[in-house]
Amino acid sequence: MSAIHLVTTVFLKPGDLLVAPHDCYGGSYRLFDSLATRGCYRVRFVDQGDERALQAALEEKPKLVLVESPSNPLVTRGGYCENLSAGARGGRSERR
């Protein structure tokens, strides 16, 4: 938690966007929500396994994207890396 708080505090300024998993660790969720409510930055919680939802969030040009793999506490391992890579390429899937 301290490391996550440090990174968000150092790298995010008011108006910057953080994209975080909708099912991230509860302590992180509460931290992000609390700091966003105070205007420290904006946060968008997204199902990162949902390619369309993630693409929509990435189109908002976030300054930081938090990825938990496996997620805590649900231990899900979605297609985060593939979806994030597609988002970085502007939504073009790269199937091999």
C-alpha positions, -999 to 999 in steps of 0.1 A, spaced: 0 0 0 28 25 8 44 19 -25 12 24 -44 4 55 -24 39 69 -31 37 62 -69 3 78 -72 13 108 -51 46 114 -71 33 108 -106 -3 120 -105 -14 156 -103 -49 171 -101 -67 163 -134 -45 133 -142 -63 100 -147 -55 67 -130 -71 35 -145 -73 7 -120 -90 -27 -120 -126 -27 -108 -117 -57 -86 -84 -44 -72 -74 -49 -36 -99 -31 -13 -73 -10 4 -61 3 -29 -97 9 -41 -105 30 -10 -72 49 -12 -77 58 -49 -114 67 -43 -105 89 -13 -77 108 -31 -98 112 -62 -127 126 -41 -103 151 -26 -93 162 -61 -57 148 -61 -64 130 -94 -92 113 -113 -97 75 -111 -116 51 -133 -122 16 -122 -124 -8 -151 -129 -45 -158 -95 -49 -174 -105 -83 -188 -132 -66 -209 -113 -53 -240 -139 -27 -249 -142 -13 -214 -104 -11 -211 -101 5 -246 -126 32 -237 -106 39 -205 -73 41 -224 -88 65 -249 -90 90 -220 -52 90 -220 -45 79 -184 -12 89 -168 -10 56 -149 -26 22 -154 -26 -2 -124 -25 -39 -132 -29 -66 -106 -22 -101 -119 -34 -122 -103 -60 -98 -89 -64 -95 -51 -86 -108 -36 -104 -127 -64 -72 -141 -80 -85 -136 -115 -61 -137 -144 -79 -121 -173 -64 -111 -207 -49 -80 -191 -16 -80 -210 -32 -87 -243 -59 -60 -237 -34 -34 -226 -11 -41 -255 -41 -38 -279 -50 -5 -262 -15 8 -266 -18 0 -303 -50 20 -306 -73 -10 -301 -59 -32 -329 -57 -68 -317 -26 -87 -326 -35 -124 -328 -8 -150 -335 
